Amino acid sequence: MEYNYHRATLKDIDILVRTRVEVLRAANHLDDDVDMSEVEQASREYYMKALQDGSHTAYLVYANGSCIGTGGISYYRVMPTYHIPTGRKAYIMNMYTKPEYRRQGIARKMLDLLIQDAKAQGIYDISLEATDEGRLLYENYGFVDMGCEMMIPRVEYDDIRIGSVEDRSDIVSERDGQ
């Protein structure tokens, strides 16, 4: 079967938003009745801005006229470091292939396109969050588990006192996927 990889433009906003919600539902095991209207609106606003200013690149994969996969990469800047003197970084996200099309090299090709895009912009510090389903692909590609990042979970800050939280694994398990 032939697959068409299409670099998304503003004309693709509706399909980008629709596939974003599909990815989030799959990654977070959400039922169709979970309200995603806030995410839909925020995603639309994000894509409108980011595709125009170049801070995000997205690809859509088509087979027989239907979108069967997606992937994106967001570009951002942090304070320069010894290892990243430009401070320019990229974050791969929204990688998804419909289940019936998996294990055919689609995600690998998508990853190639996204990484080539980053490198063309001189960005070599590329990271991502891996679902269990995608971990092997990323490891085989060369991504390594850093295990050194930490985060403060999104909670109602009135519910915790900094320095007094003993075991917050319950909160971390609730954090958003992709």
C-alpha angles and dihedrals in degrees: 000000000000120000125202116212110203125190104226123241133183088277087068096057095114094051091043092054092044093050091045090058090045090053093049093048091051096043093047097037092238123170121234091251093065108109109244097167094114091050091047093053094044091047091051091051091046094051093045091056101033097048090050097048096039096242091123136039121192133185129199123201120213133195120181090349095306127109107244102167147014143190138175143188126206122204124212142157131235131180108293117260135189090263095040105034094171093049088222115140139167133213122203115215145153094045108166139151121184108255096246090057099047125118092035099103095260096124091044091054089046090052090050091053094048094047092046088053092052093047091049086060092049093253115137103158100090126166139171144177113247127213117212088256094054101037097092092051092053094044091050089050090055105264113141131205106252097191090186103095122097132188139194105236121240104256139137098281090211087067094062136045114215109252094017100080108106106178117009098163087120089064096044090053089058095055119119121269119230 
